[in-house]
Amino acid sequence: MPQVIPADPEAQMREEAATREEARKRELARAILAARETAAGRPLSPRLRTSLTQMLVSARGASLEAFASGGGLGDIEALARETSGPRVLGDSGADLIFTPVAPCRIINTTVAGGVISANTTRSFFVNGSTAGTFEAQGGTAGGCGIPDDATAVAMNFVAVGPAAPGDFRAFPWNATPTVPNASIINYANVPGLNIANGLAQPVCNAATTTCSFDLIVQADVSASHLVVDVVGYYRKLEKAQVKSFVVAARAGGGTTIGTTCTNHTSITVDAPVAGQVLVRANVAVSVVHTTGTSDWVTVSVGTTPTDCQSATQGGFSQFTWVDATVPSGSAYPITQILRLVSVSAGPSTFYINAFREAGSASQFFYNTGVDATFIPN
């Protein structure tokens, strides 16, 4: 008869506890998102709801319980980063991707709402498609296709019929906003002239706060109408959109290797998000060798033009050694150097460096190929 292996009761208990923990986290996430919708007075889209739920359930149970006990209206991204570290990719204030939309009117105070009085603010909707909200501010019914997880929007602001010289300031909606000390438009009462300015404007971030509106505009010094068209939006880069890629640089030619660390070629990788870069270089060192003398050259992959390691350190260096007994005129074959480096988002440059550790012969460095592979976290 076949042997029956009893189940591991401790493993089964751990699995059941993990299932209960997951269910509890999802229950808390639903309550938190419901509270945010109630406070904002507007629904969350399925996409944004899914994104926020994933961040919430990635948090530790105790941290999520405390977050929910505090009302659940705080910064969800900060909670996820604090408790989950590298499992959360970027945030909604950096590493954004742009999506264009057909030019669409989102605000027109000449149609609805009336002039913005001097030294007052007005709140506007930009994201989402909540019925009735955009028509009340002179915009296109149903909005302009800006999703509610967009955290910056490409907008063209127009000051129409200002009463006198003044300016508009714009900033993300917040119950207690911070007003920037910078204008988006300076205007004046010039017949027939409407002053316009296009820019990428941050809006309220539903992942970090409760957004009853998206944008606040303040008229300084004198009153003016406002017209705004949108042409695109920016939102967080999703991990599924980031792929590994290879940057290749092929080069040839020789340069003299001296007794100090010197750069001979480089390669730059522009990482869309934090990750790792594997640099691989195939190099050859030609040595004009003389019998009776040992020649020793070290080649390194460095993060600066003078980042070298000696042969005795190993790590990201390889060495070429020609023994004293080798006949004069010998050349050393191709060798490969590898280095894996953690990088932040943005450009990082890597250098192929070399120096002579021993010997007195003339030595030349030949670069036969360098490539770098980016791997997202």
Backbone torsions as a table, in degrees:
resi	resn	phi	psi	omega
1	MET	NA	142.8	178.4
2	PRO	-66.0	146.1	179.7
3	GLN	-76.5	134.0	178.0
4	VAL	-97.4	118.6	-179.5
5	ILE	-94.3	118.9	-177.3
6	PRO	-67.0	148.8	178.5
7	ALA	-67.7	150.6	177.6
8	ASP	-79.6	107.2	-175.8
9	PRO	-62.7	-34.0	-179.8
10	GLU	-68.3	-41.8	178.3
11	ALA	-63.9	-40.1	179.7
12	GLN	-64.7	-39.2	178.0
13	MET	-65.8	-40.1	177.9
14	ARG	-63.3	-41.2	179.4
15	GLU	-64.2	-41.9	178.9
16	GLU	-65.8	-38.8	178.5
17	ALA	-64.9	-39.9	178.9
18	ALA	-65.2	-37.9	178.3
19	THR	-64.8	-42.4	178.3
20	ARG	-65.3	-39.2	178.7
21	GLU	-62.5	-44.3	179.1
22	GLU	-62.0	-44.1	180.0
23	ALA	-63.4	-40.9	178.7
24	ARG	-64.6	-41.8	178.2
25	LYS	-61.3	-42.6	-179.2
26	ARG	-68.5	-34.0	175.3
27	GLU	-64.0	-44.5	177.8
28	LEU	-64.3	-40.2	179.6
29	ALA	-61.5	-42.8	178.4
30	ARG	-61.9	-41.4	-179.9
31	ALA	-66.7	-40.9	-180.0
32	ILE	-63.6	-46.2	-178.4
33	LEU	-68.6	-33.7	175.7
34	ALA	-64.4	-41.0	178.3
35	ALA	-63.6	-38.5	179.3
36	ARG	-67.1	-40.0	178.1
37	GLU	-63.9	-42.0	179.4
38	THR	-63.4	-44.7	-178.9
39	ALA	-65.9	-37.3	-178.4
40	ALA	-79.7	-25.8	-176.8
41	GLY	74.5	20.3	179.6
42	ARG	-150.8	148.0	-176.0
43	PRO	-79.4	159.8	172.4
44	LEU	-92.9	142.5	176.4
45	SER	-70.8	158.6	177.1
46	PRO	-56.9	-38.6	-179.9
47	ARG	-63.4	-48.5	-179.0
48	LEU	-66.8	-38.5	178.5
49	ARG	-60.8	-43.5	179.1
50	THR	-63.3	-44.5	-179.7
51	SER	-61.9	-46.3	-179.1
52	LEU	-67.5	-37.2	177.8
53	THR	-62.2	-43.2	179.2
54	GLN	-60.7	-41.0	178.6
55	MET	-66.7	-40.4	-178.3
56	LEU	-66.0	-46.0	-176.3
57	VAL	-74.5	-14.2	175.9
58	SER	-76.5	-15.6	-178.3
59	ALA	-75.2	158.8	174.6
60	ARG	-66.1	148.7	-176.1
61	GLY	-56.0	-46.3	-178.0
62	ALA	-64.5	-39.8	179.3
63	SER	-65.8	-39.9	179.8
64	LEU	-68.0	-39.5	177.1
65	GLU	-59.5	-45.2	-179.7
66	ALA	-65.3	-39.3	179.2
67	PHE	-62.7	-44.4	179.7
68	ALA	-66.9	-39.7	179.9
69	SER	-63.2	-27.7	178.8
70	GLY	-82.8	4.9	178.5
71	GLY	108.8	-19.5	175.6
72	GLY	73.4	14.5	-176.8
73	LEU	-101.9	10.2	-177.4
74	GLY	-84.8	-158.9	-174.1
75	ASP	-85.6	104.1	-178.8
76	ILE	-68.4	-38.6	179.4
77	GLU	-61.9	-42.5	179.5
78	ALA	-63.6	-40.2	177.8
79	LEU	-60.3	-46.0	-177.4
80	ALA	-66.7	-42.0	179.9
81	ARG	-65.3	-40.6	-177.0
82	GLU	-64.7	-38.4	-172.7
83	THR	-100.7	-19.3	-173.8
84	SER	-115.4	-14.7	177.1
85	GLY	57.9	-126.7	-172.0
86	PRO	-68.1	-7.8	177.9
87	ARG	-71.6	-16.8	178.2
88	VAL	-103.2	122.0	-174.5
89	LEU	-89.8	118.5	173.8
90	GLY	58.5	-154.7	175.2
91	ASP	-155.3	-174.6	-176.8
92	SER	-88.8	3.6	178.5
93	GLY	-109.0	3.1	-178.3
94	ALA	-154.2	165.6	177.9
95	ASP	55.6	42.2	-176.9
96	LEU	-87.0	156.5	174.4
97	ILE	-114.1	147.1	-175.9
98	PHE	-102.4	137.2	174.2
99	THR	-126.5	119.6	179.2
100	PRO	-77.6	153.0	171.3
101	VAL	-130.9	159.4	175.3
102	ALA	-61.8	137.8	179.8
103	PRO	-49.4	130.6	-172.0
104	CYS	-146.0	136.5	-178.6
105	ARG	-82.0	125.2	-178.1
106	ILE	-109.5	-25.3	-179.3
107	ILE	-141.9	136.5	172.1
108	ASN	-153.6	95.8	-176.4
109	THR	-72.8	-11.1	175.0
110	THR	-74.6	-19.3	179.3
111	VAL	-95.9	-40.6	-178.3
112	ALA	-149.3	141.0	176.3
113	GLY	98.5	-32.5	177.6
114	GLY	80.0	174.7	-176.3
115	VAL	-59.1	146.1	174.4
116	ILE	-86.7	115.5	-174.2
117	SER	-66.9	157.2	-179.7
118	ALA	-59.3	135.6	174.8
119	ASN	61.5	33.8	175.0
120	THR	-129.1	163.2	177.0
121	THR	-115.3	159.0	173.2
122	ARG	-141.5	139.1	-179.6
123	SER	-95.9	142.9	-176.9
124	PHE	-134.5	155.7	171.5
125	PHE	-93.0	140.6	175.4
126	VAL	-130.1	-42.4	-174.9
127	ASN	-93.2	158.1	172.9
128	GLY	83.5	-168.2	-176.3
129	SER	-145.6	29.0	-178.5
130	THR	-59.4	126.9	-175.2
131	ALA	-60.5	137.5	173.3
132	GLY	86.3	-17.2	-174.5
133	THR	-75.0	-39.6	-174.1
134	PHE	-79.7	-34.6	177.4
135	GLU	-61.9	-33.6	-178.3
136	ALA	-69.7	-12.7	177.0
137	GLN	-116.6	17.0	177.1
138	GLY	81.3	11.5	-178.2
139	GLY	-93.0	-179.7	180.0
140	THR	-69.0	134.0	-179.9
141	ALA	-58.1	131.1	179.8
142	GLY	81.6	2.9	177.3
143	GLY	83.9	-172.9	-172.8
144	CYS	-117.7	20.3	177.1
145	GLY	80.3	20.1	176.4
146	ILE	-87.1	116.1	-176.4
147	PRO	-68.9	157.8	-175.6
148	ASP	-77.6	-3.1	173.3
149	ASP	-99.5	7.1	173.2
150	ALA	-72.0	135.9	-178.9
151	THR	-113.4	-3.8	171.2
152	ALA	-150.6	146.5	-175.5
153	VAL	-132.9	135.9	175.6
154	ALA	-80.0	114.2	-173.6
155	MET	-127.7	149.4	170.9
156	ASN	-111.9	111.9	-179.6
157	PHE	-94.1	137.9	178.2
158	VAL	-130.7	125.3	172.9
159	ALA	-89.4	117.9	-174.2
160	VAL	-113.1	124.9	175.3
161	GLY	57.6	49.0	178.8
162	PRO	-63.3	148.0	-178.9
163	ALA	-72.8	-30.6	-176.9
164	ALA	-168.9	179.3	178.5
165	PRO	-57.2	142.9	179.3
166	GLY	-179.0	-162.7	179.2
167	ASP	-157.7	160.0	172.2
168	PHE	-106.5	140.7	166.4
169	ARG	-117.8	143.5	-179.1
170	ALA	-130.7	143.5	-178.6
171	PHE	-160.1	157.8	-178.5
172	PRO	-59.5	142.9	178.7
173	TRP	-65.1	140.4	174.4
174	ASN	-158.4	148.2	179.0
175	ALA	-62.0	-30.8	175.9
176	THR	-129.1	75.3	-171.0
177	PRO	-71.9	156.2	170.3
178	THR	-100.8	116.4	-176.3
179	VAL	-84.6	122.8	-179.1
180	PRO	-70.7	152.1	177.4
181	ASN	-93.2	51.6	-179.1
182	ALA	-155.0	143.6	179.8
183	SER	-98.1	157.5	172.9
184	ILE	-100.2	-24.2	177.0
185	ILE	-145.9	136.1	167.0
186	ASN	-107.5	127.9	-174.2
187	TYR	-127.8	167.1	178.1
188	ALA	-151.6	161.8	-179.8
189	ASN	-85.4	87.5	178.0
190	VAL	-117.6	116.2	-176.2
191	PRO	-52.9	130.5	176.7
192	GLY	78.8	-0.8	-177.6
193	LEU	-110.9	122.1	173.6
194	ASN	-112.7	119.7	-175.2
195	ILE	-83.0	130.3	-178.4
196	ALA	-124.3	154.7	175.6
197	ASN	-154.7	131.4	178.5
198	GLY	-107.0	137.0	-179.4
199	LEU	-159.6	164.0	172.2
200	ALA	-87.2	112.1	-172.2
201	GLN	-108.4	121.2	174.0
202	PRO	-61.4	144.7	176.9
203	VAL	-126.3	174.8	-177.9
204	CYS	-59.4	134.4	-177.4
205	ASN	-100.8	108.2	-176.2
206	ALA	-67.2	-14.9	178.1
207	ALA	-81.1	-19.5	-175.7
208	THR	-114.3	-15.1	-180.0
209	THR	-156.5	173.0	177.3
210	THR	-87.9	125.9	-173.0
211	CYS	-110.1	93.9	173.8
212	SER	-73.4	-30.4	171.8
213	PHE	-134.6	-175.1	-179.3
214	ASP	-115.0	-32.2	-170.1
215	LEU	-141.3	142.9	171.6
216	ILE	-118.7	134.6	175.0
217	VAL	-121.0	133.9	179.6
218	GLN	-117.0	130.0	175.0
219	ALA	-95.7	122.9	-179.2
220	ASP	-103.9	140.8	171.5
221	VAL	75.3	-54.1	-178.4
222	SER	-142.5	160.2	-175.4
223	ALA	-78.1	156.4	176.0
224	SER	-162.9	151.5	167.0
225	HIS	-76.5	159.2	179.6
226	LEU	-133.6	132.1	173.2
227	VAL	-124.3	132.6	-178.6
228	VAL	-132.1	129.8	172.0
229	ASP	-114.0	144.1	176.3
230	VAL	-108.4	147.1	-179.2
231	VAL	-129.3	0.4	178.9
232	GLY	169.5	177.5	-177.8
233	TYR	-149.0	161.5	178.1
234	TYR	-120.6	138.5	174.4
235	ARG	-146.6	169.4	-173.3
236	LYS	-59.6	141.0	176.3
237	LEU	-74.4	122.4	178.6
238	GLU	-82.2	144.2	-176.7
239	LYS	-58.3	-34.3	-178.5
240	ALA	-64.9	-19.5	-178.5
241	GLN	-86.7	-9.9	-177.1
242	VAL	-97.8	121.6	-179.2
243	LYS	-119.4	157.8	172.0
244	SER	-67.6	149.6	175.5
245	PHE	-149.9	161.2	-177.1
246	VAL	-115.9	132.8	171.4
247	VAL	-107.1	123.7	-176.7
248	ALA	-116.8	138.3	176.1
249	ALA	-135.4	119.3	179.6
250	ARG	-108.8	132.4	-178.1
251	ALA	-150.0	158.2	178.5
252	GLY	-137.3	-174.6	179.1
253	GLY	100.5	160.7	-176.3
254	GLY	-120.8	147.8	174.2
255	THR	-134.9	149.4	-176.7
256	THR	-69.9	138.5	176.9
257	ILE	-97.8	123.8	-179.9
258	GLY	-101.6	-166.9	-177.0
259	THR	-91.4	-1.8	174.2
260	THR	-115.6	156.7	-178.5
261	CYS	-64.0	120.0	-176.3
262	THR	-132.4	140.8	178.7
263	ASN	-82.3	141.5	-179.5
264	HIS	-120.5	-25.8	172.9
265	THR	-163.6	171.7	-178.6
266	SER	-150.9	167.2	176.7
267	ILE	-145.4	138.8	-177.5
268	THR	-116.2	134.7	177.6
269	VAL	-119.0	125.3	178.1
270	ASP	-99.8	96.9	-174.5
271	ALA	-79.4	129.0	177.9
272	PRO	-70.4	-27.0	177.8
273	VAL	-146.6	176.0	176.4
274	ALA	-63.8	147.1	179.7
275	GLY	-177.6	-149.2	178.4
276	GLN	-131.0	150.2	177.0
277	VAL	-124.3	125.8	174.7
278	LEU	-101.4	112.8	179.8
279	VAL	-98.6	132.4	180.0
280	ARG	-128.9	125.9	-179.4
281	ALA	-127.2	131.3	172.2
282	ASN	-103.1	119.3	-175.2
283	VAL	-132.4	157.6	174.5
284	ALA	-130.4	141.4	176.6
285	VAL	-116.8	119.9	177.8
286	SER	-97.3	125.2	-176.7
287	VAL	-116.3	123.0	172.6
288	VAL	-84.0	88.8	-166.8
289	HIS	-90.1	147.1	174.8
290	THR	-121.5	128.5	179.5
291	THR	-56.1	136.0	179.2
292	GLY	103.3	-8.9	179.8
293	THR	-124.0	132.9	174.9
294	SER	-86.1	131.3	178.3
295	ASP	-112.9	134.5	-172.8
296	TRP	-141.3	118.7	-178.2
297	VAL	-125.6	136.8	176.6
298	THR	-113.3	133.8	177.3
299	VAL	-118.2	135.4	-175.5
300	SER	-131.9	153.5	164.7
301	VAL	-95.9	114.0	-175.9
302	GLY	-114.8	163.8	175.6
303	THR	-97.7	-3.1	172.1
304	THR	-137.3	164.5	-179.6
305	PRO	-66.2	-12.0	179.7
306	THR	-122.6	27.3	-179.5
307	ASP	-93.6	96.5	-179.6
308	CYS	-124.5	153.8	169.1
309	GLN	-121.6	146.4	176.2
310	SER	-76.1	162.6	-178.6
311	ALA	-60.5	-31.0	-178.2
312	THR	-73.7	-17.1	-179.9
313	GLN	-84.5	-25.7	-177.6
314	GLY	69.1	-129.2	177.1
315	GLY	66.5	-119.7	-174.7
316	PHE	-99.2	29.0	-179.8
317	SER	-126.2	155.6	172.1
318	GLN	-131.4	151.2	-177.8
319	PHE	-123.1	152.4	175.1
320	THR	-112.7	125.5	-177.5
321	TRP	-128.7	128.4	175.3
322	VAL	-116.9	115.7	-175.4
323	ASP	-66.7	152.9	-177.9
324	ALA	-61.3	-25.2	-176.7
325	THR	-82.1	-8.9	-178.2
326	VAL	-69.7	139.3	-179.8
327	PRO	-60.3	153.0	-179.6
328	SER	-60.2	149.0	175.1
329	GLY	88.7	5.1	-177.7
330	SER	-71.3	153.9	174.6
331	ALA	-126.5	145.6	-177.7
332	TYR	-93.0	142.2	-176.7
333	PRO	-76.3	-177.9	-178.5
334	ILE	-68.7	141.0	174.1
335	THR	-129.3	158.5	-178.2
336	GLN	-114.0	137.9	177.1
337	ILE	-120.6	137.8	178.4
338	LEU	-125.3	145.4	170.5
339	ARG	-150.0	132.4	177.6
340	LEU	-106.9	123.4	-175.1
341	VAL	-129.3	134.0	173.1
342	SER	-78.3	136.3	-176.8
343	VAL	-132.1	156.0	171.0
344	SER	-91.8	172.6	176.0
345	ALA	-61.7	142.2	179.6
346	GLY	113.6	-178.6	-176.6
347	PRO	-76.4	140.1	173.3
348	SER	-134.6	132.8	-178.8
349	THR	-110.3	137.6	179.7
350	PHE	-120.4	146.0	-170.1
351	TYR	-123.6	140.3	173.6
352	ILE	-98.9	110.9	-173.0
353	ASN	-116.9	156.7	179.1
354	ALA	-152.1	156.5	171.5
355	PHE	-156.9	157.7	-178.6
356	ARG	-91.9	122.1	-179.9
357	GLU	-91.5	-29.9	-178.7
358	ALA	-153.7	158.5	178.3
359	GLY	99.5	167.9	-179.0
360	SER	-129.1	4.4	-177.7
361	ALA	-77.5	162.1	173.9
362	SER	-71.9	133.7	-177.1
363	GLN	-134.2	139.6	-176.9
364	PHE	-127.3	145.0	-179.7
365	PHE	-103.9	130.3	176.4
366	TYR	-119.9	123.7	177.6
367	ASN	-93.8	115.8	-178.5
368	THR	-102.6	-4.7	177.9
369	GLY	162.0	133.9	177.4
370	VAL	-134.1	134.3	171.0
371	ASP	-141.4	158.7	-179.1
372	ALA	-136.4	133.4	179.4
373	THR	-109.7	121.1	176.4
374	PHE	-89.7	134.3	-179.8
375	ILE	-128.1	113.7	-179.3
376	PRO	-67.3	151.9	176.2
377	ASN	-64.3	NA	NA
